Amino acid sequence: MRNLILVLGDQLDRQSAAFDGFDPQQDRVWMAEVYEESTHVWSHQARIVLFLSAMRHFRDELRSRGFTVEYTRLTAGSLAEALKKDVAKLKPKSLVLVEPGDYRVRESLVKAFPKIEIRTDRHFFSTVAEFAEHAEGRKQLRLEYFYRELRRRHRVLMDGNQPEGGEWNYDSDNRESFGKQGPGLLPRAEDFPPDALTREVIAEVQGAFAQHPGELGHFNWPVTPEDARRSLRDFIDQRLPQFGRYQDAMWTGEPFLHHSRLAAALNLKLLDPREVVAGAEEAYRHGHAPLAAVEGFIRQILGWREYVRGIYWHFMPAYAEGNALDAHADLPKFYWTGDTEAVCLRESIGQTLQHGYAHHIQRLMVTGLYALLLGVEPRQIHEWYLAVYVDAVEWVELPNVIGMSQFADGGLMASKPYAATGKYIQRMSNYCNGCRYDPAEATGDRACPFTTLYWDFLLRNESRLRQVPRMEMQLRNLVRLSDERRAAIRTQAARLTSP
């Protein structure tokens, strides 16, 4: 054997650089399912099923193309341990791997096989090296400037040398709430019923990972490139026109609304981001979707996704240890059960346990906001996000949590903590209707935990936040609090933070 081509669970890319020069007569593909990838965090059952089913479908496709695939089904241990056994048996001259998406995995494989050939991952619009070049000499690394570079470089939504419509960013036209009338009639979600292979995986996971969180009765995710493209077409046809306007809105019993649900397929590389961006831009060019919606969506793919990957690889491994606000509280147990009286948290966590999904505002401004205000240790909330969402791969999840959600990197990514009272959730959803808590109250029997903890967060971190210019207005409000009011807030908050 000449080359043994390693394909990891988030590298299911037909056009992968790993296959460059592949000769079916001399080379083989290696794939393995190992328990460590589902247990190093307490992974949601749906996340495990998605990875294993997509891997097995990819294996079968490669074999149908004449590739020899050495495939190990669920086995104990780590990827490096499984690979050592097969290398000893197969004796390949070389090992080939595309850049992994997880620092832990890359380090373990490189440590076990120092001569492994690691190839650049061309799935992305930019490379790790290009981001490093962008970052050199900059005091701040904000999304907006990197995003503009990529727009220009790849000629996306451009009118000559200027952005389409004259503006780079159309947030002012987006992010409305549904109002009292609610979302109205929503497009029917595209169905991806489990086929025989996926049903086989579901049965295995229910047996092997029965103690893990989540449900499998709602499993409805694309596990092949063909289904991923169908999901993309469904989003562009049915949801993209209203996506921008309502991308931050939330509503009881409606987990998907106008969102795409494409992140899982993108992060497993079942779907090419160039195809996604081109499809969205074409919808704008043909008058199917407004510019604000299309730009907002493209910014998530061409901008944010590329940016957080750059942040991750530029600052790891130290980035994972960030805790700029010195937060040490434990993650509440209800994050694993949804058993809480707060409707917003119950809805967001409940749908997460059902589907392995919540949209970005539910993650940032409900579950993430509560953890920030409570002062949860960043590593604990990071590991929860990595465990419970089907689209979670560490390169994208970790910066979103450490930097964006928890401000644990001290402002490297975000110019201020995303701290807010329960009033924000009331404005953007109907969650507060019928909830026993009142978002206007910080103390008393009906005090909203978000509002209580918001003021406690400012009080706890006042000296640190004085160094953050964009927090000046919020900190001014602390001056109006009497000593008696401060004490009452701290007492109320202590009840929420006690075990």
PyMOL commands that set and color helices and strands:
alter all, ss='L'
color gray80, all
select helices_A, chain A and resi 17-19+36-39+45-64+79-90+103-112+128-135+143-154+164-166+171-173+196-208+225-238+240-243+263-267+273-285+291-315+318-321+333-336+343-355+360-374+378-388+394-405+422-428+449-460+462-465+469-480+483-497
alter helices_A, ss='H'
color red, helices_A
select strands_A, chain A and resi 3-6+28-34+69-75+94-98+117-119+158-159+162-163
alter strands_A, ss='S'
color yellow, strands_A
deselect
rebuild
show_as cartoon
